[in-house]
């Protein structure tokens, strides 16, 4: 994944170190908006990283809401069945 360092300069020896997953951002890269270009306190992030953080933050609350609604719907059907008997 390409990384755009602040100031636009990136040298493999200085900043990247030994990293097989990341490379320096160069002008010939396609899909530039997917690169790591959003600065934060621990380094750089990509828009995909933000989606992963959003997924992590909403997975369990959404799962609990979904399960609660399924139980509620099941109980409503059971109440209807007892009324029809």
N, C-alpha and C positions, 0 to 999 in steps of 0.2 A: 504494500500500500504506500503510495507516495505521501510524503510529509512536507508541508510548506512551513518552514521555520519563520519566526518573526524576523522581519527585515529582508526576507527573500533569499538569504544566503544559506547554503547547506553544503558542508563538506563531509564526506563519509568518515574521514578519520577523526575530525573534531567532534561532531555532534551525534552522528548515528552510531558510532561504535560498531560492535559486532552484532548485527541484527539481520536475520534472514527474512523477516516479514516486511520491513519498511525500506523505502528508498527515497532519495531526494526528489523533490518536486521540480520537474523541468518543463519548459514550455511545450514540448512535444507530447505531453501526456494527454490522453483522451479522457473524457468524463472527469474533468478537473474538480467538479463540485463534490465528488465522492472521496476526495483526498482528505487527509487530516489537515485542516486549516483553521479550526476553531480553537483559540487558546483558552486554557483553563489552568488552575493552579498546579497540576501535576504534569503538564505538557501540552499536547495538542490532541484534539478530537475531530472525528469526522461526523457528518450528518447521520451516518449509520450507527455510530456509537451513541448518539442521542436517542435514536429509535430503540436501541437495546436497553438504555437506561429507562426509557418510558415503559417498555415491556416489563422490565423487572419491577418497576414501581406499581404497575397496575395489574399484574397477573393474579395475585392472591385476592385482592379486593373484588375484582371482576369474577373470579371463580366462586367466591363465597356468595356474591349477589346472584349469580346464575344458579347455584345449588339451592339457595333459599327460594328463588322463584319456581324452580322445578318441584320442590317439596310442596310449596303453596298450591301450585297447579294440580299436583297429584291429590292433595287433600280436598280440593274443590271438586274433583271428579268423584272421589269417594263419597262426599256429602251428597252429590247428585244421584249417585247409584243407590244410596240408602233411601232417598226420597222417592225414587221410582219403584221401589219394591213394595 
